[in-house]
Amino acid sequence: MTVPEVLAELKGTSRRTFYRWREMGTGPAVLKLPNGELRVWRSAFMEWLEEREEAAA
């Protein structure tokens, strides 16, 4: 998934928030491509979301 696709799934989360999570090590795992773009595996994204849901419960 691209960063815009991740943000669309999160409905309303800003790009800055995503990068802040990344800096803090609390965001989903990403793969950095040779051109500098980031990609998130859908499975890693879903796992990360489930962890956030469990933490919020």
C-alpha positions in Angstrom: 0.0 0.0 0.0 1.2 3.5 -0.7 1.2 6.1 2.1 -1.9 7.8 0.6 -3.7 4.5 0.5 -2.9 3.9 4.2 -4.1 7.4 5.1 -7.3 6.8 3.2 -7.9 3.6 5.2 -7.3 5.6 8.4 -9.9 8.2 7.3 -8.7 11.6 8.3 -5.2 10.9 9.6 -2.7 13.4 8.2 0.5 12.6 6.4 2.4 14.4 9.2 0.9 12.1 11.8 1.8 9.0 9.8 5.5 10.2 9.6 5.5 11.1 13.3 4.3 7.6 14.2 7.1 6.3 12.0 9.7 8.5 13.7 8.5 7.3 17.1 8.5 3.6 16.0 4.8 3.2 16.6 3.5 3.1 13.0 3.1 0.1 10.8 6.2 -1.5 9.3 7.3 0.1 6.0 9.4 -0.8 3.1 11.5 2.0 1.6 11.9 1.6 -2.2 15.1 2.7 -4.0 13.3 5.9 -5.2 12.6 6.8 -1.6 8.9 6.1 -1.6 7.4 4.1 1.2 5.2 1.0 1.0 3.3 -0.8 3.7 2.4 -4.5 3.4 -1.4 -4.8 3.8 -0.8 -7.7 6.2 1.5 -5.6 8.3 -1.0 -2.7 8.2 -3.9 -5.0 9.3 -1.8 -6.5 12.1 -0.8 -3.0 13.3 -4.5 -1.9 13.3 -5.5 -4.9 15.4 -2.8 -4.1 17.9 -4.1 -0.5 18.2 -7.6 -1.8 18.7 -6.5 -4.2 21.4 -4.6 -1.4 23.1 -7.6 0.9 23.0 -10.0 -1.7 24.5 
